[in-house]
């Protein structure tokens, strides 16, 4: 049947006045019978008349490469990279749909001299159980793919999913249960090969990333 769909859009803006921005819209399918998906921008009702600043750039600190998914409660879960002159961090923040206030924050700091790539984030909102669980993955400039798991209330420590790889993206599969896979490229080439790594749930954490 027809429903009201919520659409989240995140992006980065450069410069000292920039940072990570969020806009939220809703699309009432009852107003668009016969219209194709996805809807045109003119069909949307924007909840945020002014974009919400998730985090602002400050000094030498820049925030880039945002990624957004929706959790089991319809809230926005956002991950991005924050780089400064002293550290590279993968950051996470949840925004509550009802009022867009911050629901939770998390930061994973890379080892000295290591830079994180654009993170990939996936949720379990359609799995039927554990709908607020998530996986977060990113590649390391030192080599390897790191991953952290969210059980609905707390994050695991990051662990090394693969000792090599770059340009990581998470995907899901319904075959055999709510499985998640990390898809990534080899760290050297050409030719570059595409690799996949199954993220078991639950998983025994090993090779901590600090």
C-alpha positions in Angstrom: 0.0 0.0 0.0 0.9 3.7 0.0 3.0 5.1 2.8 4.9 8.2 3.9 8.6 7.8 3.1 11.3 9.7 4.9 14.4 10.6 2.9 17.7 11.7 4.4 20.4 13.5 2.4 23.9 14.1 3.7 26.8 16.0 2.1 30.1 17.7 2.9 30.7 21.4 2.5 34.3 22.7 2.3 36.0 25.6 4.1 35.8 27.0 7.6 32.1 27.5 7.2 31.5 24.0 6.0 31.2 20.6 7.5 28.8 17.7 7.4 25.2 18.7 6.6 21.9 16.9 6.8 18.5 17.5 5.1 15.3 15.5 5.7 12.2 15.3 3.5 9.1 13.2 3.4 7.2 11.9 0.4 3.5 10.9 0.8 2.9 8.2 -1.8 -0.8 8.9 -1.6 -0.1 12.2 -3.3 1.8 10.6 -6.1 -0.2 7.6 -7.3 1.2 6.4 -10.5 4.4 8.4 -10.2 7.6 6.5 -10.5 10.1 6.0 -7.7 12.3 7.8 -6.8 10.2 11.0 -6.5 11.2 14.3 -8.0 12.4 17.0 -5.6 9.3 19.0 -6.3 7.1 16.2 -4.8 8.9 16.3 -1.5 7.9 18.0 1.7 11.1 19.2 3.4 11.2 18.9 7.2 14.4 20.8 7.3 14.0 24.2 5.7 17.6 24.9 6.7 20.2 22.1 6.5 21.2 20.7 9.9 24.9 20.9 10.7 26.0 17.5 12.0 29.5 18.9 12.6 31.4 22.0 11.5 34.9 22.3 10.3 37.2 24.1 12.7 40.8 25.2 12.4 42.8 22.4 10.8 39.9 19.9 11.3 37.9 19.0 8.2 35.0 16.6 8.0 34.5 14.7 4.7 32.9 11.6 3.0 29.6 11.2 4.9 27.5 8.1 4.6 23.9 7.7 5.9 21.6 4.7 6.6 18.3 4.4 8.5 18.0 2.4 11.7 15.1 0.2 12.8 13.4 3.2 14.4 13.6 5.4 11.3 16.4 7.5 12.7 19.4 8.7 10.6 22.7 7.1 11.3 25.6 9.0 9.8 29.3 8.1 9.5 32.2 10.3 8.2 35.9 11.0 8.3 37.4 13.8 10.4 41.0 14.7 9.5 43.2 17.2 11.3 46.9 18.0 11.6 47.2 15.5 14.5 44.8 12.6 13.8 42.3 10.9 11.5 39.0 9.8 13.0 36.0 7.8 11.8 33.0 9.4 13.5 29.4 8.3 13.9 26.3 10.1 15.0 22.6 9.2 15.2 19.9 11.8 14.7 16.4 11.2 16.1 13.7 11.6 13.4 11.2 13.3 15.7 13.3 16.4 16.4 16.8 15.7 14.8 18.6 16.0 18.1 21.7 13.9 18.6 20.9 10.3 19.7 24.4 8.9 20.1 28.0 9.6 19.2 31.0 7.4 18.6 34.6 8.1 17.4 37.3 5.7 16.3 40.8 7.2 16.2 43.4 5.9 13.8 47.0 5.2 14.9 49.5 8.0 14.4 50.1 8.7 10.7 47.2 6.5 9.5 44.4 8.0 7.5 40.9 6.5 7.2 39.1 6.2 3.9 35.5 7.1 3.3 33.4 4.8 5.6 30.7 2.5 4.6 27.7 1.9 6.9 24.9 -0.7 6.8 21.9 -1.4 9.0 19.6 -4.3 9.8 16.3 -2.4 9.7 14.6 -4.9 7.4 15.9 -8.1 9.1 13.0 -8.6 11.5 15.3 -9.0 14.5 18.1 -6.8 15.9 16.8 -4.1 13.6 19.1 -1.4 15.2 22.3 -3.4 14.6 24.9 -1.9 12.2 28.3 -2.5 10.7 30.8 0.2 9.9 33.9 -0.4 7.8 36.7 1.7 6.4 40.1 1.2 4.7 43.4 2.3 6.3 46.2 4.2 4.5 48.6 1.8 6.2 46.8 -1.1 4.5 43.9 -3.2 5.5 40.1 -2.9 6.1 38.8 -2.1 9.6 35.4 -2.9 10.9 33.3 -2.1 14.0 29.9 -3.6 15.0 27.0 -2.0 16.7 24.6 -4.2 18.7 21.9 -1.6 19.1 23.3 0.0 22.1 27.1 -0.1 22.1 29.9 -0.4 19.5 32.6 -3.0 19.5 36.3 -2.1 19.3 37.5 -1.9 15.7 39.1 -5.0 14.3 41.0 -5.8 11.2 38.7 -7.5 8.7 41.4 -7.9 6.0 45.1 -7.1 6.2 45.0 -5.4 2.8 42.4 -3.6 0.7 40.9 -0.2 -0.1 37.7 1.5 -1.4 35.6 -0.7 0.9 31.8 -0.9 0.7 29.3 -2.9 2.7 26.5 -4.9 1.2 23.8 -7.2 2.6 22.5 -10.6 1.7 19.3 -12.4 2.8 20.8 -15.8 1.9 21.2 -17.9 5.0 20.2 -15.0 7.3 21.0 -11.3 7.8 24.5 -11.6 6.4 26.8 -8.6 5.7 29.8 -8.5 3.3 32.6 -6.1 2.9 33.5 -5.5 -0.8 36.9 -4.0 -1.4 39.7 -3.6 -3.9 43.2 -5.0 -3.6 45.7 -2.4 -2.5 48.0 -2.7 -5.5 47.5 -3.0 -9.2 46.7 -2.7 -12.0 44.9 -5.0 -12.5 42.9 -4.5 -9.3 40.8 -7.3 -8.1 37.5 -7.1 -6.3 37.3 -9.0 -3.0 34.5 -9.9 -0.6 34.7 -10.8 3.1 31.8 -12.2 5.1 31.2 -10.5 8.4 29.8 -13.2 10.6 27.3 -12.3 13.3 28.1 -12.8 16.1 31.8 -12.5 15.4 34.9 -13.2 17.6 36.9 -10.0 17.5 40.6 -10.2 16.7 43.5 -8.0 15.5 42.4 -4.9 17.3 42.9 -1.6 15.5 44.0 1.3 17.7 
